[in-house]
Amino acid sequence: MLIVYLLIPLSIILLGLAVWAFFWAVNNGQFDDLDTPAERILHEDDERNPL
């Protein structure tokens, strides 16, 4: 039963860190453009370097 007194505050702290990291990522523009990086691999490069 004593472990519960450790695990509950620890889980609340981890939840707080996860929420903070999510809002930090949103404010820094990490979720602004989700489509372009996924489609970039499909477009052929214009510049080719011969070996």
C-alpha angles and dihedrals in degrees: 000000000000091000089065089065087059100039098050096055090041092053091048090052092049091048090051091051091050092050091047091050091050094051091044090054092048093049092048093053100252091140099040099101115023099157105053099062090050093050096042092083090059095057118085118234117247095212117065124187112212115222 
